[in-house]
Amino acid sequence: MYRSKRLTFLVIAQLFLVLNVSAQDNASACACCDEEYQEFNFWLGDWVVYSKGKMVAFNKITKIEDGCVVRENWKSVGSNYSGTSYNFYDKVAKKWNQTWVDNQGSVLQLSGTFEGDKMILQSKVTIDDTGKRVVNRLTWTNNKNDTVSQMLEASEDGGVTFVVVFDGLYRKRKLP
């Protein structure tokens, strides 16, 4: 009788463990499915990037980590410059964040929000490679014609005025 009760207890314990793990898997299966996590989806794709009418880069934007992170892989045309960014929504702070790293040793961290058809992220004051105090702002615009505009601006007065550093247009890459 003792053995039968023990066996029953073990079966119930194992069943509880399986159901608990299954419930946790289901709960975490879509941890980043809320609307805010989809705000940057317009940037997803395999792109050719143009600036001033000239092709300047290829950029592939994908979702990783079960859709919780938007990863960028930039490769310049005509040089060996490349970089990667990791973009993610912080549901506690209610902000998007980007960490950019490149093959030149540069790092840029930005934070901001999605407003209308634009994702606008801005850095805190940083020191550039010439020793200047700079605030960087990146704006992506979801255009009506299936393109994305990206503008990088810099400010040397703490974010009061900005100068355009890069103005790019993303067009979907046509693969053979």
C-alpha positions as CSV (number, residue, x, y, z in Angstrom):
1,M,0.0,0.0,0.0
2,Y,2.8,2.4,0.9
3,R,4.4,1.6,-2.5
4,S,1.2,2.3,-4.3
5,K,0.7,5.7,-2.6
6,R,4.3,6.6,-3.3
7,L,4.0,5.6,-7.0
8,T,0.8,7.7,-7.3
9,F,2.5,10.7,-5.7
10,L,5.4,10.4,-8.1
11,V,3.1,10.2,-11.1
12,I,1.1,13.3,-9.9
13,A,4.4,15.2,-9.2
14,Q,5.7,14.4,-12.6
15,L,2.4,15.4,-14.3
16,F,2.5,18.7,-12.4
17,L,6.1,19.3,-13.4
18,V,5.2,18.6,-17.1
19,L,2.1,20.8,-17.0
20,N,4.0,23.6,-15.2
21,V,6.9,23.5,-17.7
22,S,4.4,23.4,-20.6
23,A,2.5,26.4,-19.2
24,Q,5.8,28.3,-18.8
25,D,6.7,27.5,-22.4
26,N,3.3,28.7,-23.6
27,A,3.6,31.9,-21.6
28,S,7.0,32.7,-22.8
29,A,6.4,31.5,-26.4
30,C,5.2,35.0,-27.3
31,A,6.8,37.2,-24.7
32,C,7.4,40.0,-27.3
33,C,4.1,39.8,-29.2
34,D,2.5,43.0,-27.8
35,E,1.9,45.9,-30.2
36,E,4.9,47.9,-29.1
37,Y,7.3,45.1,-30.1
38,Q,5.9,45.3,-33.7
39,E,6.6,49.0,-34.1
40,F,9.9,48.5,-35.8
41,N,8.7,45.8,-38.2
42,F,8.5,48.2,-41.1
43,W,12.4,48.2,-41.1
44,L,12.6,44.4,-41.5
45,G,13.9,43.2,-44.8
46,D,16.9,42.9,-47.1
47,W,17.7,46.4,-48.3
48,V,19.8,48.4,-50.7
49,V,20.6,51.7,-49.1
50,Y,21.1,54.9,-51.2
51,S,22.3,58.3,-50.2
52,K,22.2,61.3,-52.6
53,G,21.1,58.9,-55.3
54,K,24.1,56.7,-54.9
55,M,24.1,53.1,-53.6
56,V,26.1,53.1,-50.4
57,A,25.3,49.8,-48.6
58,F,23.4,46.6,-48.1
59,N,21.5,46.2,-44.9
60,K,19.7,43.1,-43.7
61,I,17.2,43.6,-40.8
62,T,15.8,40.5,-39.1
63,K,14.1,39.5,-35.9
64,I,16.0,37.2,-33.5
65,E,15.5,35.9,-30.0
66,D,11.9,34.8,-30.6
67,G,11.0,38.2,-32.1
68,C,12.2,40.2,-29.1
69,V,15.3,41.7,-30.9
70,V,15.6,43.5,-34.2
71,R,19.1,42.9,-35.6
72,E,20.8,45.0,-38.3
73,N,23.7,43.9,-40.4
74,W,25.2,46.8,-42.4
75,K,27.8,46.3,-45.2
76,S,29.1,49.4,-47.0
77,V,29.5,49.3,-50.8
78,G,33.0,50.3,-51.9
79,S,34.7,49.9,-48.5
80,N,35.1,47.2,-45.9
81,Y,33.0,49.2,-43.3
82,S,30.4,47.0,-41.6
83,G,28.3,47.1,-38.4
84,T,25.6,45.5,-36.5
85,S,22.9,46.9,-34.3
86,Y,20.6,45.3,-31.7
87,N,17.3,47.0,-31.3
88,F,14.8,46.1,-28.5
89,Y,11.8,47.4,-26.7
90,D,12.1,47.9,-23.0
91,K,8.6,47.4,-21.7
92,V,9.4,48.8,-18.2
93,A,10.9,52.1,-19.6
94,K,8.4,52.0,-22.5
95,K,11.3,52.9,-24.9
96,W,13.1,51.4,-27.8
97,N,16.9,51.0,-27.5
98,Q,19.7,50.5,-30.0
99,T,23.2,49.4,-29.5
100,W,25.4,49.8,-32.6
101,V,28.9,48.3,-32.9
102,D,31.1,48.4,-36.0
103,N,34.3,47.0,-37.4
104,Q,36.1,50.3,-36.6
105,G,35.5,50.0,-32.8
106,S,32.7,52.5,-32.6
107,V,29.8,52.0,-30.2
108,L,26.6,54.1,-30.2
109,Q,23.7,53.7,-27.8
110,L,20.4,55.3,-28.5
111,S,16.9,55.3,-26.9
112,G,13.5,56.7,-27.9
113,T,10.0,56.0,-29.1
114,F,7.9,55.3,-32.1
115,E,5.8,58.3,-33.1
116,G,3.3,58.1,-36.0
117,D,5.3,56.6,-38.9
118,K,8.7,57.4,-37.4
119,M,11.1,55.6,-35.0
120,I,13.2,58.3,-33.3
121,L,16.1,57.3,-31.1
122,Q,18.7,59.6,-29.5
123,S,21.9,59.2,-27.6
124,K,23.0,60.9,-24.5
125,V,25.9,63.3,-24.8
126,T,28.9,61.3,-25.9
127,I,32.5,62.3,-26.8
128,D,33.4,61.7,-30.5
129,D,36.8,60.7,-31.8
130,T,37.8,64.4,-32.1
131,G,36.9,65.1,-28.5
132,K,33.7,67.0,-29.2
133,R,30.6,66.5,-27.0
134,V,27.9,65.1,-29.4
135,V,24.3,64.0,-29.2
136,N,23.3,61.7,-32.1
137,R,19.7,61.3,-33.3
138,L,18.5,58.6,-35.7
139,T,15.1,58.8,-37.4
140,W,13.6,56.0,-39.5
141,T,10.5,56.9,-41.5
142,N,8.1,54.3,-42.9
143,N,7.4,55.7,-46.3
144,K,4.1,55.0,-48.2
145,N,6.0,53.5,-51.2
146,D,7.5,50.5,-49.4
147,T,10.8,52.3,-48.7
148,V,12.3,53.5,-45.4
149,S,14.2,56.8,-44.9
150,Q,16.9,56.9,-42.3
151,M,18.4,60.2,-41.1
152,L,21.4,60.5,-38.7
153,E,21.8,63.9,-37.2
154,A,24.4,65.2,-34.7
155,S,24.2,68.1,-32.3
156,E,27.2,69.8,-30.6
157,D,25.0,72.0,-28.4
158,G,23.4,69.3,-26.2
159,G,20.5,68.6,-28.6
160,V,19.3,72.1,-29.2
161,T,20.2,72.1,-33.0
162,F,21.1,69.2,-35.2
163,V,23.0,68.9,-38.5
164,V,22.3,66.0,-40.9
165,V,25.2,63.6,-41.0
166,F,23.6,60.8,-43.2
167,D,20.3,60.8,-45.2
168,G,19.6,57.4,-46.6
169,L,16.8,55.7,-48.5
170,Y,16.2,52.0,-48.1
171,R,14.8,50.0,-51.1
172,K,13.9,46.3,-50.9
173,R,16.7,44.3,-52.4
174,K,15.6,42.3,-55.4
175,L,17.3,38.9,-55.2
176,P,17.6,36.6,-58.3
